[in-house]
Every structure is written in C-alpha cells, then in structure tokens.
Amino acid sequence: MSSNGLYGAATSAQICFLAEKWACGRLNVISYKRGELKILVKSSSAAQEISMQREEMIEYVNKKMERDIVKKVRIVTNN
C-alpha cells in the first residue's frame, strides 16, 4: 500500500473516531470517504435529532482536524 493510501486510511479512521466521540454513543460511524461521513442511527427519531445537529458535528470534526475535510453527513437508519 502506498504511503498516500496509509495516510488516507489513517485520516478516515481519525475522522470516524472524532465523530463517534462527538456523538457520545448516539450513533455508529459506518465510513468516511471523499468528504462524506456516513453514520448509522437506531431510529428515525434519532436520525431527525442528528440531522438537526449535523452542522455542529461537521464543525466539531473539521475543527479537530484543523481543516475543512468533512463536507456532508449521510444518515442511515437501522429499521
């Protein structure tokens, strides 16, 4: 694997960790790829709650990463 591939994987892992830390157990992060953070929530009401706080989550992660890396959050429900 190239060093760029390792850097990308490490960056994705760090972003996923930060998103889960922000959420305090309210969601599970599925993946991060090309600016999109994909998360799993347990119900449609949880999805609505996270949807209203999505910008806050993006700002938190981007601030911790010290760059605007997360552009979008896609929410998937576990129904």
Phi, psi and omega in degrees: 000137181288161180296327177295322178294320177294319178298316179297318179294319179294319178296315179300317179297319180294319178297315179298318178300313181296320179296318178293323177297316179299320187282343179052046176085003182278350182205167172241135178274129179272309183194167170226130179203129175050047175087356182248125176260122181253125183235155179244130175239161187278338185210168178291330177290323176293322178297320179295318179298312180293324178300321179289338181253010186301318180295323177297317179296315179300314179298319180299308182296314181297323178295316179295326180277350180061032174191159179276087184256324178270122182253331189213148173239124176255126184255129179242135179261153182260060181261000000 
